[in-house]
Amino acid sequence: QVQLVESGGGLVQAGGSLRLSCVASGRTLSLYSMGWFRQALGKEREFVATITKSGSSTVYADSVKGRFTISRDNAKNTVYLQMNSLKPEDTAVYYCAAVLGTIRIGKDEYDYWGQGTQVTVAS
């Protein structure tokens, strides 16, 4: 079992940057592939990015590719999402999630979820 806590959300102007963090406790984070998802008001939770256990490979949603970067520091049990060139449509609650083994992109495939952190991008 792993517990996840996100932080780093806030209000930012369009074009700005923000870095989200997800700190894990419980089992060693290196056992898990990690993902970031987001959910805007009135919308379904959607995939943002995922990273392999070692950090050797990543996958991004088309909507964020080239702007967002997922990374991890297993020694600190932490996963990051660096968000650059933010757009108003990036406004959402951002969640980190963990799954044992290989990377996944489907929200139903993840076993553990954080409580989320709000990101608001002003136009």
C-alpha positions, 0 to 999 in steps of 0.5 A: 500500500502507498499513500500519496499527497500532492502539493504545489497547486495554486493560481498562475497567469497564462503562460506561467509555470508551476511545479506539482509534487507528489510525496509517497509513504508506505511501500517504496515508490520505486515499485510503482509506475506513476501517473498524473491526471486532472479533472476540470469542473463538469468533466471526466478525469483525464490522463496527463502523464505517466512515468516508469518505475525507474524514470526511464520512459514517459508518456504524455497526453497530446494536450500537454506534450512539449509543455509538461514534464513528469519526473521522479526522485525515488530516493525522496519518494517523490514524483513531480509535474513541471508545467510550463506555458500554462493555459486556461484550459489546464485549470483543474484538480490535479491528482497523482496516482500509483500502480505496481509494474509497468506504466498505464494511461487509463484512470481505472488501471491505477491502484492508489490516488492522492486527494488532488491539488487545485491548479487555476490558470488565469486568462 
